[in-house]
């Protein structure tokens, strides 16, 4: 399973996805992006502690 993508915002909450390799212990996370209509650059960096 992969995170949805698009030219508009597709992620509003953090979600985890297992690695597609069956023996991997890696977990991927999809987080909302910055510079979108819903999340400005400064808010994203502040919220993420960057």
Buried (B, 14 or more C-beta within 10 A) or exposed (E): EEEEEEEEEEBEEEEEEEEEEEEEEEEEEBEBEBEEEEBEEEEBEEEEEE
